Amino acid sequence: MGIRGRIMKVLITDKMAEEAIQLLKDAGHEVIFNEMDEPTLLKEIPKYDALMVRGRTKAVKEIVDAGGQGQLKVIGRAGIGVDNVDIKTAALHGIPVVNAPTGSTISVAELTIGHMLSLSRHLYKADATMKKGEWAKKQLKGIELHGKTLGLIGCGNIGKETAKLARAFGMDIIGYDPFLSEAELEEEHIKKIEDLGELMSKADFISLHLPHNKKTHHIVNKAMIEKMKASACLINCARGGTVDEQSLYDALKNGKIAGAGLDVFEQEPPTNNPLLSLDNVMLTPHLGANTKEGQIRAGTVCAEQIIKVLNGENADYWVNKKFM
């Protein structure tokens, strides 16, 4: 039960781990799962105390306003990014938005390493040619990760976990992150690079681990891509929009860089994206957090945060606190 002595109603509009749903039920809340479309959600949201979503549901201004005029007390995002939730409008209504920033850390870091391994050893090409009946051994000579330099753009939870895994391969790690000090990165065995252009020119593999917003939009642009080594590869398992896809396409097509591994895109699915036509890019359909363990972790962490708010407590991962 919530702080008002009544059963709180929690609406879940995206598929969620059963473990997360059970946590909410064990806390005494009524849980309703319904993948509502936007018009239905707009009509129904005032009846609920909490809304829990993943990436499909868009908690836009109109929906948040409707919830704020009703009994909505908290919005939970079972994942890291909250670009599908209007956090400022929620703050205006006094509605905390909570998330699960640690839920997918390991999953995304492992996928990043997977992209690096696949690119360095041409695994995706090897699989495709073998299935065509070809034996392309001579054409698929790869490189080792050992001794190479990994450049991290963003060194938060996922960046640090990626660095940890990369060190196991004997890689040197450099990182660009304006929000972390040299000492903080040194603790993670990451050498801080103050200038992004310098990182782009030094790294053999470059991996993004940052949100997409006005400041990070096309942070990897034409000028930055031009600084990369011809032998370097770019990995993006973070957010679409952080990489200028047209400039990346041009560089890949013209052999200016060796390859790219992309899990996220400016438009998803990437319909008619020219990157789909290249054989030196490995593409995955936004699989970063899509593991059994990651989904359970993201769902349960988010559920714990929702329960705290409904109990009148402060959440650990309160995204819009600064606006309230």
N, C-alpha and C positions, 0 to 999 in steps of 0.2 A: 504494500500500500504506500501511497505517497504521503507527503507532509500534511495533507488536508484530511487524512483519515478515510479516504475513499480509494477504490481501485482506479488506477490510472490506465488510460487506454493508449496503447502504443500501436501506431500504424507503420507497417513495413511494406514498402511498395516495390522493392527489388528483391530478387532471390537472395536469401541469407543463410548462412550456416545454421544448422539445427541447434548447435551448441549455443549460439548467440540467442536464439529464440527462447531456449530453455532457461537461460540465465534470467531473462526478463520475466518469464513466468514464475520462476522460483522466487523472484523478488516480490511476487504478489500482484503483478500487473497483467492486465488483459491484453493479449497480443493478437492483432488482426493482420494477416498477410493478404494483400490485394494489389496486383500490378495495375493500378489505375492509370488511365490516360490523364492528360493534363486537365481537361474540362471536368472530369469526375473528381479528381483530386482537389481542384479549386472549390468544388461544391462541398466535399466531405471533410476537408482538413479542419474546419472549425470545431468539429466534434471530438478531436483527439488531443491528448496531452503531449504526445511525442511523435515525431516522424523520423523514421530510420530509413536511409537510402544507401545505395551504392552509386554507380555512375550513370545508370539509365535515367532515373528520375531527375527532372530539372525543377528544383525548388526555386522558381523565379519569383520576382517581386510580387506579382499578383497573388501567388499561392501563399507566400510568407505573410503578406498583408492580411489575407483571409484567415490564416491561422492565428495571427496576432490579435485579430478582432474576435477570435473565439477563445479557446482554452489552451492553445498550443504553448508549451513551456520549454521545449528543447527540440533541436533538430540534430540528428546524428548521421554522420557520413562514415560508413564502414570502409575506410581507406584513408589515403593521405590528402589528395587534392580535394578542394572544396569549390572548384570553379563551377560546379553545377548547383551551388546554393548561394542565394543572395544574402551574404553574411551581414552586410551593412543594414539592409532593411530589417533583418532579424534583430539586430542590435537596437534599432529604433523602437522595436516592440518589446525590448527587454528579454529576447529569446536567445539563450546561449546556443551557439553552434559548436558541436564537439566532433572530433574525428578520431582516427586510429593511426597515428603517424608511424608507429612501430610494427603495425600488422604485416605489411608486405616487404619489410626491409630485406630479409634474407632471400625471399623469392625474386625480387627485382635484381638484387646483387648477383645471384646465381645466373639469372638470364643474361645479364651483362657479360659475365664471364663466358657463358655459352656462345654468345655472339662473337666474342673475341676468338675463342677456340675455333669456331666454324669458319671465320674469315681467315685466320692464320693458317689453317690446314685445309681449306677449301672443302670442308665436309659437305656442304650443301651441293656443291658442284659434283663431288665424288658420288654422292647418292644418286643424283639425277642421271649422270652418265652411266653408272652401273645398271640402272633400271632400263636404260636404252640399249643395253648389251655391249656397251663400250668399256674398254680397259685403258683409261686415260691417265695412267700412272705418271708418265713422263711430263705431261702437261700440268700436273697438279702438285708440283713441288712447293712446300709450304715454308713457314718460318716458325721458330720457337717463340713462346712468350717470355721465356727465361732471358733475363738481361735487357729486355725492352723497357721503355719508359711509358707508363700509363699516366695520362694527364686527366685529372678530374675537374670538371666544371661544376662546382657545387660539392661541398664536403660535409653534408649533413649525415643523418643516420645511414642512408643507403650508400652515399659516397664512401663513408668510413668502412662500411661492411664490404663494399667492393674492393677497397684498398687492402683490407685484411685478407680476402681471398686471393687477390693478385700477388700479394707478398709470398703466398705459398708456392707460386709459380716462379719465384725469384725475380719479380719485376721491381723496378724502381718507380716510386710514386711521387708525382708532383700535383699540386692542387691550387685552384683559383677559387677563393671564396672570400668576398669582402667582409663577411660577418664573423669570421673566425680568425683568431690571432695566430701568429707564427708558432707560439708556444702550444696552443690547442692542437694545431695540426701536427706538430712535432710529436706529441703524445701518441698520435696514430701512425707515426712513421711516414708522414706526408710532408714533403718540402713545400712550403708556401711560395707561390708565385704571385707577385703583385699585379703583373700585367698579363691580361688574357692573351694578347698577341704573342708574348714570349712563350706561354704554355703551348699555344697552337704550333709554334715552330719547333719546339723541343720534343714533343711527345710522339711516340710511335703509334699509340692507340689513345684516342680522346673519347671520354665518356661523359655524357651530361647527366647531372643529378640535381635538378632544380625545378621549381614550379614555372608555369607559363603565366606571365603578367606583362604589363606595359614595359617594365624595365628589362625583362628577359626575352621579349619578342625578337626573334631573329638575332639572338646574341651571337650565334654562329652564322655570320653573314658572308657575303662574297669576299670581303676584305680579310676576314679571319680564315676562311677556307684557303685562300691564296697563300697564307703563311704556312700551311701544312706541308710536311715532307711528302714527296711523291710516293713514298713507301708507306705512308700512314693510313690508318683506318679510323673512321668516326663511328661511334656507337651512341644511339639515343634510345634509352629505355625510360626516359623521364616524361616529357610532355611534348606533344605536337605544337608547332609554332615557335619553338626555341631555335629551330634550325631553318634557314632559308632553303627550302627544298629545291627551288629552281637553280640556285647557285650550286647546291650540292650535286644536282643532276648534271649540270654542265661540267663540273670538275671530274665527276666519275666517268662521264661519257668520253671526255677528252684525255683521260689518263693522268690528270693532274694529281689525283690521289689514288691510293690503291683500292680502297673499298669502304663500304659502310654497312652497318647493321642497324636496322630501324625497327622498333616495336611500336612507335607512335608517329602520328601524322597530323598535318594541319587539318585535313578532312578525313574523318573516319566513318566508314571504310574509305580507303584512298582510291576512289573511282577515277579512272582515266589519268592517274598520276604517272608521269613519264618515268619515274623511278622503277615502276613495275616492269619496264622493258629492258633493264640492265642486268647483266650477269655478274657484275662485281659488287652487287648489293644483296644482302640477305634480309628478308622481310618477315616479320611475324605480326599477327593480328592483335596487338595490345595485350600480350600475355603476361606482362610483368608481375602482376599480383595474382595471376590466375593459377594458383596451386591449391591443393586441398588444405595444406597446412596454413598457407597465407590467408585463405578465405576464412578459416576458423579463427585464426588469430585476429584478423581485422574485425570480424563480426563480434567476437567476444570482448575485445578491448572497447569497441564502440558501445556495446550494450552496457558495459561497466560504467562508462561515462554518462550515458543516459540515466542509469539508475541513480548515480550520484546527484545529478541535477534534480531528478524527481524527488529525491530524499532531502532536498534543500541544501545540498553540499556543493562546494566548488569542484568543477571537473578538473582533471589533470591536463587534459588536452582541449582547452577552451579557445577556439579559433578566433572568435570575434570579441574577445574580452576588451581589447584596446578601443573598440568603438562604443563601449557601453559605459 
